[in-house]
């Protein structure tokens, strides 16, 4: 009555049933190969949709001028802080002077009119079309590495909210393994 362990091994059972027959070959040819060829079209498009192009503060007076993008960026903000801040200038008067040199000690202010985006590679992306509020992603997820889902410009403002969210989610999840109905 006793069966040997070697008789019950998975490989031996597959030999009896048919380990690589017509069904397995058809599965590979008609399902796995086509899906492996087409899957990147559906999964990799997120890289293009959510790509955040280079951006800088939108200053309507400068955007309406006929200056090149490079000169616009140089007179709006320093390159190291170009996406978060702009120079605190009266740009209407500044453009009338014709001098496009900004002093190094000019104070900076946060962007207040939205952003201008570099459209060299993409005309419009999800990030440039409607820039989400800080922390939209971490409100809808419970990952421990939520910091990576916040837009880099918004990290300083949303970090306290993120930490509070994580504390609350851990506090809610902590007692669940110990709950016995």
Residue, then its C-alpha position, 0 to 999 in steps of 0.5 A: x500500500x505504501x507508495x515510494x516518495x520518488x513515485x509521487x514527485x512532481x516531475x514523475x506526475x508530469x510525465x504521466x499526465x504529459x509534461x509539454x504537450x499540444x496545450x502547452x505549446x499552443x499556450x506559448x505560441x498563441x498567448x505568451x509570445x503575443x502578450x510579451x510583444x504587446x505588453x510594453x505598449x500598455x505598461x510603458x506608456x506611463x513613462x511618457x504620460x507622467x513625465x514632468x518636463x523642465x519647468x519654471x515660473x510663469x511670468x505673463x509679461x515675459x511669456x508674452x515677449x518675443x525673447x528666446x526661452x533661454x533668456x526668459x529662464x535667465x531673467x525669471x530665476x537662477x538656474x539652481x532654483x528655476x522651478x520653485x522661485x522667481x526673481x521679485x521684479x516688476x517685469x514690465x519695467x524690467x523689459x522696458x529697460x532692454x537690459x536682460x541682466x539680473x543682479x545676484x542679490x535680487x530677492x526671490x519669491x515663490x511662483x504665483x502664476x503657475x509654471x511654463x513647461x519646456x515643450x521640446x520633447x512633449x507638447x503636453x503631459x499629465x504633469x503639465x496639463x494639470x499639476x496635482x496638489x501636493x500629496x495627491x498620490x500619498x492620500x490614495x496609497x499606503x506604501x511605506x515609501x510614499x515620499x517617492x510619489x510626491x512631486x519634488x517641488x512639493x516635498x517640503x510642504x507635504x512632508x508633515x502631511x505625509x508623516x501624519x498619514x503614515x502614522x495614522x495608517x500604521x496605527x490603524x493597521x497595527x491592531x488588525x492581526x490581533x483582532x479575533x472576531 
